[in-house]
Amino acid sequence: MQLVTIFLGFIIFGISENIKGPAIPRIQFDFALNEEQLGSLLSLNALGYLIACSFTAILVRKFGIKATSIISFGSMLLSGIFIFISHAYPAFAASYFLMYIGNGMLEIALAILGARIFVKNVGTMMNLSHFFYGLSSTVAPLIATGMMSVHLFGHELDWRGMYLVMLSLSLLPILTALRSSFPGDDMPAEQRTPFKELRRDPALWWMVLILSFGVVSELAVGGWLVNFLEKAYDWDTVKASGLLSVFFLLFSVGRLVLGPVTDKIGFTLSLIIFSGFAAVCTFAAIAGGESLAFLFAAAGLGIAMIYPTVMAFIAKRYPNGSDTAITFTVTMMGLGSVIGNYVIGFVIQAVKKLYGENDPVGLLRGLQAGYGFIGLCALLCAVCGLVLYRFLKKRGELI
């Protein structure tokens, strides 16, 4: 039941994050939103996520991980109901914000659950859990698209009904969580590693940098790859989206197949190898032009391994303080990823201006520079991993 709760949790997490794609145009039309208002609505994602990071660890310490997990799933379920009944924009925006609060709580709760439950083959199990996230992320937009056109009792579900049905699936992990008992909640406070001690550990700060650079690489591909291929190589949307789908396919396969490798060669070395592989693929794809564009997708094999491997490292290094260490690391990562996406846009615009706004060569070089920053983040991830490897090896603490 513990495993079922985690696997179902990652499926719900992937669904809640990725059903918005097909719904956004209809939401924009129904509420007559301009692009700026739509951008503000989507920015609630980052805000809700960071707010959730600030109090989830407190809930875990006060009520336990079981209760916190149920609360996070429950907030997703409630948000689905509120979205369905919200016909005024302020009520809808508040309901959407609640969903993102639940999303942030769920990410941290699932990471803490994994850190507590996976005591053997940690790398394999962490990657397997995150495979379910990748799987649901891949199919969620397709299911959402089909569901919006379904008719029930003579009425079309549309986007409101789709959100209600999809988020109501949160009831399944609530039921399994109620039937489970999770370790760690009964640990006395004096046995937990205090935050001051964690904060003084240089390894944790290197993990923050590795995770931040890694997640920027991961999220930026979804936001920028199709745009790059359409504008740089004149690909049509179907062809460009197809390569993005291949990226996510390899991303999911990587987590399913390569997890045991991280256990065998060690988490620190795995971070260096996989992030380095992602960087090499990205730079080669940019330098090689359209003929090597497939390497953009191949980078997914390396990028996929960064987040779950960091979680496995934290679970091993801080067995009595994993919840605090995970919350701190993920919160800092959230800030880093927001900054990273702004930097990509800034780099593209700055390079374009060097050539002239309307120069097609300037647009190409700007896109290459912006996507090059994504590759640079993967490279910096590998460099930080190398520094961490030397730091831990000197102390005989390699994981």
N, C-alpha and C positions, 0 to 999 in steps of 0.2 A: 504493500500500500504506500510505503514511503516513496519507492521508485515511481509508481504510477502517478502519485501526486506531483513529483518533480517533472516527469515527462509530459503529463497533461498541462502542467503550469507553463512549460516552455512553448507548447503548442498554442495555448491561449495568448501568451505574450506575443508570439509571432503574428497571430491573427489580429490582435488589437492594434498592432503597430502598422499593419500593411493592408487593411481593408479600406483605408481612406482614399487610396488612389482612384478607384472608379467612382467613389461617392463625391469627391471634391467638386467636379464640374456641376453636379446636380445641386449640391449644397449652395454653391456660389449663385446659381440661377434662382433657386427658391428664395434666398434671402437678399438677392440683388446686391451682392458684395463686389466691390472693386478689388483690384489686385492687392492694394495696400491692406485693405480689411482682411482679405484672405490670408495674406502673409502674417498679420497679427494673430489670426486664429490659429495658424499652424505653429507660431512661435510659442503658443501655450504649452506645446510639447516639452520644450527645453525648460520653461519656467516651472511647470508642474513636476517635471522630473527632478529638478534641483531642490524644490520644496520637499518632495517626498524623501529625498536623500537626507534632509536635515532632521527628520523625526522618525524614520523607520527603525534605526538602531535603538532609539529610546523605547519604542514600542516593543522591540524584541527583548530588551533587558527587563521591561516592566511586566509584560504579559506573556512573553515566550514566543518562540518562532511559530508554533502551531497556531496560536491565536492571531498573530500578525499576518500569517499566510492567508488565513480565512478572511481577515479584514480586507486584505488587498484584493482577493478574488471577489469578495462581496461588493467592494466599491466599483469594480468593473461591471458587475451584474446590475447594480443600481444605476450606473451611468447609462447603460443600455436602455433601461426603462425610462429614465429622464429624457434621453435623446429622442425616444419614440414619441413622448407626449409633449415635447417642446415645439411650439409653433411660432413663438416670438424669438427673435435673434438673441437677446440677452439671456433668456432661459437656456437656449441651445448652447451658447458659448460657455455658460456655467457648467452644463452637463458634460461638454467636451473637455473642459478643464478637469472635472472630477475623474474622467477616464484616464487622463494623463497622470494625475496624482496616483491613481491605482496602478498605472503602468510602471511608474518609478518605484513604488513600494514593492511591486511584484518582482522587478529585476533584482533588487537587493535581497528580498526574501528568498528567491530561488537560489541566488549565489550562496547565501548563508546556509540554506538547507543542504546544498551540494557539498559545501565545505564540512558540514557536520556528519553527513551520512556516508560519503565516499571515503573510506579509510584504506581501501585496497584498490590498486589500479586506478589511482585518482585521475591521472591524465586521460585514460581511456573513458572513464565514466563521465568526466566533465565534458569531453568532446562529444560523447554520445548524447548527453542531455542537450547540448547546444545544437546538435544535428536536428533535433525535433523542432527547434526554433527556426532553423533554416528551411526545413521541410514545410512548415506551416506558412512561412513567409513567402515561399514560392507559389503555393496553391491558393493562399488567401485572396489575392486580387481576382483570380479566375472565379472562385466560388462566389465572391461578393458581386461580381459582374452578373453572373447567372441568377443569383438570388434576388437582385433588384427587379428583375422582370417576372418573377414568380407571382401568380395570383392565388390568394387564399380567401375563401368566402366572398368571392366576387370583387375583391380589392387587390390592387397591385401592392406588393411589399414596399417597393421603392427603397430609398436609402435609409429612411427611418426604421422600417421593418427589418431591413438587412442588419442594421446595427443591433437591434433588439435580439434577433435570433442568434447572431454570431457571439455577442457578448453574454448571452444567456448560457452559453456553453461553459462559462465560469462555474456554473453549479456543479459540474462533474468533479473538478478537483476539490471543491468545498466538501463534497461527500466523502471523497477518499481521505482528505486531511482529517476530517472528523473521526474516521476509523483508525487513524495512525497515531503513533507516539513518536516524537522526535527527540534525539539525544541532545544534551547540552542545556536544556532549559532548567534542569535541576542543579547546575553547576554553581557552587557557592561563589559569591562576589569576590572573595579573597583569592580564588583560584584563577580568575580571569586576568589576562595580561592588561595592565592599565594603558590608557591611550598615550600618556606621557612617555612610557617606555617604548611603545610602538613608533611614536613620532621621532624618537632619537635614533631609530634604526635606519642607516643609509639605504639598506636594501629595499625598504618600503618606498622610499622616494624614487629610487630607480624604477621600481614597479609602476609608480604613478606615471613617470615619463614614458615607459614602454607601452603601457595601456593607452595613454592619451594619443601618442603617435600612431599606434596600431588602429585605434578606433576611428581616428580621422581618416586613415587610409581606407578602412572598411566602409564607413558611411559616405565618404566623398565619391566613391565609385558609383553608388546608386544614384547620386545627385548629378554627376557630371559626365559619366561615360557616354550616354546617349547624346547629350548635347555636343560633346567633343566630336563624335563620329559623324553626326549630321552636318555640323558646320565646317569641320576640317576636311572631311572626305566626301561630302555630299551624299551620304548614305540616306536612304529613306527611313522613316520611323520604324517600320516593321523589321528591317534588317538590323538597325542599331539596337532595337529592343531585344532582338534575338541573341545578339552577342552578350547583352547584359544578363539575359536568362541563362546563358552558358556559364557566365561568371558565377551566378548564384548556384547553379547545378554543381560546378566544381567546388564551390564554397561548402556546400552541404556534403558532398562526397568526401572532401578532405577531412571534415570533422568525424565522419563515420568510419573512415578507413585508417587515417593517420594517428588517431588517438593513442593506440598501443605503442607507436614509435616514441611518443613523448615520455611514456613510462620507461621505455628501454634505454634511451640515450640521456634522459634527464631533462627537466623543464627549462633550465637556464640555457642549455645548449640548443634545445628545440626552438626557443624564441629567436636565437641568433640565426639559425639555419632557415627557418620558415619566413621570417621577416626579410632576411637577406634575399631569399628566392623571390619574394614578392617585389622587392625593389628592382632586382635585375630584370625581371619580366616586364615591369612597367617602363623602365628606361629603354630597354631593347625595343619595346613596342612603339615608343615615341620616336626613337632614332630610325627604326626600320621602315616607318611610314605605313601605308595602308596594307602592304603585303604581310606585315607582321602584327596586324591588329589583333589576331587571335591570342597574342600573348597578354593582352589586357585581361582576357578571361582567365588565362592560366594563372595569373597572379592571385586569383581567388583561392587556390590551393594553399598558398602561404598565408595570406591575410586571415583566412578562416581559423587558423590555429592559435592566433595571438591571444584573444580574449579568454577562451577556456583554459589555456595553459597558464595564464597569469592567475586565474582563479584557483587552479590546482596548486600552483606555487604557494599562494597565500594560505591555502588549507593545510599544506604540509609544514610551512615555516611557523605559522601562528595557530596551533591547534586550540589554544585557550583564549585566543583573541581574534579569531577569524571574522566574527561579525563586525567588530570595530574596524579592523584592517580593511575589510571589503567595503564598508560604507565610506571610509575615508578615501580609499583609492578610486572608487566609482564616482564619488562626488567631484574629486579633482579632475577625473577624466571627463566628466560632463562639461566642466568649465573649459577644458582644453579643446574638446571637440567643437564647441560653439565658436571659439576663437579661430580654430583651424579652418572652418568653412568660410569665415569672413576673409581670411588671408588668401584663400584660393581665388575668390572673386576679385580681391584687390590686385593680386598678381596679374590676372588676365587683363584687367582694365588698364593697369600701369603699362604693361608691355604693348598693348594695342595703341596707347597714346604715343608711345615712342615712334611708331610707324605712321600714325595718323588714323583717326577714328574709322575712316571709310576705306582704308587700304586692306584688300583681302589677305595680303601677306601678313599684315599686322594682326589680323584676326587669327590666322593660323598659328603664328608665333606666340600670341597671347594664350591661346588654348593649350599649346604645347607646354608653355611655361607653367600654366595653372595645373595641368595634369602632372607636370614634372614635380610640382610641390607634393602631390600625392605620393609619388615614388620616393621623394626625399623623406617624407614622414616614415615610410617603411624602412628606408635606409637608416634613419636616426633611431628607429626602434631596434634595429640590429646592433648599432653602435652602443646604445645604452645597455643592451643585453651583454655585449662583450665586456663593458666596464663592470657590470654586475658579476659576470662570470669570474673575472680576475679578483674582484673584491671577496667573493665567497670562497674561491679556491685558496687564497692566502690564509683564510681562517678555518679551512677544512669544513666548510658548511654548504658545499655544493648540493643542490637539489636537482 
